[in-house]
Amino acid sequence: MPLSNGTTMVRANDESTPVLESIGMAAIEIGGLTLTKDTEEALFFDNQDGYKEHRGGMRDSGESNIKIEFDKDDRHHEKLLTDFNSDDTRQYGFQWPDSQKTQFLSDGIVSSFEITHESGSRVYANATIKWSGAPIWGAYT
């Protein structure tokens, strides 16, 4: 189920040919996506202007969070916990509701998993996915 703005977070299932499925029928919050790049000083002592120069280094896709309502019938929290207990990467991604149907996919590792009890009777599962490797940008169908 997408959030009210139509954004969906997806996870590859366990089939021999993985199919992307939406995470959490009750997604409350999906964290952002921040790509970063290291920089290195490029020391050129013959630089006449006297300014440091830099060049690009390694890229990092960062991490993203998802908060879903803990639902014993939905069971997505169990899949996230299983992924947390595995050292293997799994493909995760975002699908945005724009007219081009933009999709971001990347291997990821669930690096944290938390159950929270908030006001009222609500219980939530929170997970952090640490992106691994180069992302794939494209369109979904």
C-alpha positions, 0 to 999 in steps of 0.5 A: 500500500502506498503512502497518501502521496503514492510513494511505495517501498518495495522488497524482493520476495523469496521466489527463484525469480524475485518479484518486488512486493510492497512493504507494509500494508500499513506503512506510516512513514518512509524515510528519504533517500540521500546519495553522498560522495566522498571528496579527496583533496587534489594537491597541485602545488603548481596551482597559481590561484592558491586554492585547494582543488578536490575531486570526487571519490566513492559514492554512498547511497546511504540508508532509508527507514520505514515505519509500519504498523505492527500487524500480525496479519500483514506479516511484513514486520516478520520479513524485515526481522528475517532480513535483519537476521540475515547477512545477505543483501536483498533488493529493496527500492522506492516507487514514486507516483510521478508520470514516468513511474520512477523507481530506485532499486538497490541491494540493501541490508536491514541494519536495524529493527525496532518495535515501538509502543506509542500512545494509545494501542499502536505498535510499530515496526521500524527498520533501517535499510543500508543501501549496498552498491550502485542503485538502479534508476528506471521505471516500473510497470 
